[in-house]
């Protein structure tokens, strides 16, 4: 990847990004990625504001995140992101967070789809993207499995959407689904487990004042633990998002 095509941002992990368990919050990782992607898209002339002028918008389809090492409060890091089209339908964006030694601590893949604002139907990228941004295509990505069986769940929670959950598209922001999934897990469980990987697939949009049901299944797998999550619309029963999180067990708990 040409260096001029990479968006680079030097940052320090803020207090607001750290959970009560002292680990970086998964939803805050998504926020960091979302902000960097938005700024880079603005530089490239393909931001949400640019698309709004021609009746289009970006909709995120999937995130895959791997945490190699936990960031600490106040720790400096560099966030890098770059993009390439795939199959003329998807905008693939890679993210990496490296520490002061240039060692990756978090890496991720994001997948976006360009849709018509009026009906949310996908469109081909070529007619609406600068020619230079379509000159190269991304290789097929490794899509992690994410088909959780929630016919029986261990935890369930009903949640009402809030106005501050909405983004510029006036639907629930993609980071909120991760927050909802995590809210189903008991407090002591979150203190004694550290997230290693997350994959989230977005199926349908959610709006205010919708009510949702978040369900979680915990799978013990020897040294590691996997949790499967699904977010449903309470009234229609439609599945809004699916998540799979892999964890490692930690020894500390709440004070």
Rosetta blueprint (number, residue, H / E / L):
1 X L
2 X L
3 X H
4 X H
5 X H
6 X L
7 X E
8 X E
9 X E
10 X E
11 X E
12 X E
13 X L
14 X L
15 X H
16 X H
17 X H
18 X E
19 X L
20 X L
21 X L
22 X L
23 X L
24 X E
25 X L
26 X H
27 X H
28 X H
29 X H
30 X H
31 X H
32 X H
33 X H
34 X H
35 X H
36 X H
37 X H
38 X H
39 X H
40 X H
41 X H
42 X H
43 X H
44 X H
45 X L
46 X L
47 X L
48 X H
49 X H
50 X H
51 X H
52 X H
53 X L
54 X L
55 X L
56 X E
57 X E
58 X E
59 X E
60 X E
61 X E
62 X E
63 X E
64 X E
65 X E
66 X E
67 X E
68 X L
69 X L
70 X L
71 X L
72 X L
73 X L
74 X L
75 X L
76 X E
77 X E
78 X E
79 X E
80 X E
81 X E
82 X E
83 X E
84 X E
85 X E
86 X E
87 X L
88 X L
89 X L
90 X E
91 X E
92 X E
93 X E
94 X E
95 X E
96 X E
97 X E
98 X E
99 X L
100 X L
101 X L
102 X L
103 X L
104 X E
105 X E
106 X E
107 X E
108 X E
109 X E
110 X E
111 X E
112 X E
113 X E
114 X E
115 X E
116 X E
117 X L
118 X L
119 X L
120 X L
121 X L
122 X E
123 X L
124 X L
125 X L
126 X H
127 X H
128 X H
129 X L
130 X L
131 X H
132 X H
133 X H
134 X H
135 X L
136 X L
137 X E
138 X L
139 X L
140 X L
141 X L
142 X L
143 X L
144 X L
145 X L
146 X L
147 X L
148 X L
149 X L
150 X L
151 X L
152 X L
153 X L
154 X L
155 X E
156 X E
157 X E
158 X E
159 X E
160 X E
161 X L
162 X L
163 X H
164 X H
165 X H
166 X E
167 X L
168 X L
169 X L
170 X L
171 X L
172 X E
173 X L
174 X H
175 X H
176 X H
177 X H
178 X H
179 X H
180 X H
181 X H
182 X H
183 X H
184 X L
185 X L
186 X L
187 X H
188 X H
189 X H
190 X H
191 X H
192 X L
193 X E
194 X E
195 X E
196 X E
197 X E
198 X E
199 X E
200 X E
201 X E
202 X E
203 X L
204 X L
205 X L
206 X L
207 X L
208 X L
209 X L
210 X L
211 X E
212 X E
213 X E
214 X E
215 X E
216 X E
217 X E
218 X E
219 X E
220 X E
221 X E
222 X L
223 X L
224 X E
225 X E
226 X E
227 X E
228 X E
229 X E
230 X E
231 X E
232 X E
233 X E
234 X L
235 X L
236 X L
237 X L
238 X L
239 X E
240 X E
241 X E
242 X E
243 X E
244 X E
245 X E
246 X E
247 X E
248 X E
249 X E
250 X L
251 X L
252 X L
253 X L
254 X L
255 X L
